[in-house]
């Protein structure tokens, strides 16, 4: 199956020449479905639909991984245009 995955062409081996379940695609890519957001052809797929939605040849898939973290140190506030602190 030929897909565009995060903007790049990709061939995915499938036993069926038609569609494959989204969860099977995520599994084949070794992606944890609990940690991603997915859009198919520009439509965001809700996690509740991951088990029923099927990916077809030619689809454009965007997979976004959730990333958390940070230094734990708050960033300094930028000076405001009026000379005070904390303006945005």
BELJOHU-V70387 format. One record per pair of residues at least 24 apart in sequence whose C-alpha atoms are under 7 Angstrom apart, sorted by sequence separation. I is the first residue (numbers start at 1). GAP is how many residues later the second one is. D is the distance in Angstrom with one decimal. If there is no record, write none. Layout:
BEGIN
i->I gap->GAP d->D
i->I gap->GAP d->D
END
This chain:
BEGIN
i->38 gap->24 d->5.6
i->39 gap->24 d->6.7
i->38 gap->25 d->4.7
i->37 gap->26 d->5.9
i->38 gap->26 d->6.4
i->23 gap->27 d->6.0
i->36 gap->27 d->6.4
i->37 gap->27 d->5.2
i->22 gap->28 d->5.8
i->23 gap->28 d->5.9
i->36 gap->28 d->5.4
i->37 gap->28 d->6.6
i->22 gap->29 d->6.7
i->36 gap->29 d->4.5
i->21 gap->30 d->6.8
i->35 gap->30 d->6.0
i->36 gap->30 d->5.8
i->21 gap->31 d->6.7
i->22 gap->31 d->5.8
i->35 gap->31 d->5.7
i->21 gap->32 d->5.9
i->22 gap->32 d->5.3
i->21 gap->33 d->4.2
i->22 gap->33 d->5.8
i->20 gap->34 d->5.2
i->21 gap->34 d->6.0
i->19 gap->35 d->5.7
i->20 gap->35 d->5.2
i->19 gap->36 d->5.3
i->20 gap->36 d->6.7
i->19 gap->37 d->4.4
i->18 gap->38 d->6.4
i->19 gap->38 d->6.8
i->18 gap->39 d->7.0
i->3 gap->54 d->6.1
i->2 gap->55 d->5.3
i->3 gap->55 d->5.0
i->4 gap->55 d->6.4
i->5 gap->55 d->6.1
i->6 gap->55 d->6.1
i->1 gap->56 d->5.1
i->2 gap->56 d->5.5
i->3 gap->56 d->5.3
i->4 gap->56 d->4.5
i->5 gap->56 d->4.9
i->6 gap->56 d->4.7
i->3 gap->57 d->5.9
i->4 gap->57 d->6.0
i->5 gap->57 d->5.9
i->6 gap->57 d->6.4
END
